[in-house]
């Protein structure tokens, strides 16, 4: 009986370990294939809306700053970069303010920057939630005749909502795999007892 009990404990721990690995893998895959692209497109829409608002109405430097400060108060981190590389920040500070070479093309070539797409070599979703300037989206715009890049991302407090969705998927995957494993184990044990 002690051997059977020991086997059940070992099997249960093994099933839980497998469930955690499978759950993390599925949650990671869900984020990287579904949620990452949605988040990038949503952030780009917001960046383009901000630029559109800046272009529609004439702004003084004070009203320009006030407008971007208001947007940041809605839960966004914003960096404005001019053609000389000078950065102005609105909202909570970034942990790392370095811009990768791809992001600089917003200013030099007028291209859109999608920071999360440039992190495709990182297979774990946690890297995508780091509070760094390279995790932004960037769009070009002009203000008072000068070329600028607007880089934006949701404040890490708002990103918590995405993390909660991923964690719910993770917990559900663990629960399903654990229940299936325990049913299988119970059948194996009862089959041995009655044979």
Secondary structure, 3 states (H helix, E strand, C coil): CHHHHHHHHHHHHHHHHHHHHHHHHHHHHHHHHHHHHHHHHHHHHHHHHHHHHHHHCCCCHHHHHHHHHHHHHCCEEEEEEECCCCEEEECCCCCECCCCHHHHHHHHCCCCEECCHHHCCCCCHHHHHCCEHHHCEEEEEEECCEEEEEEEEECHHHHHHHHHHHHHHHHHHHHHHHHHHHHHHHHHHHHHHHC
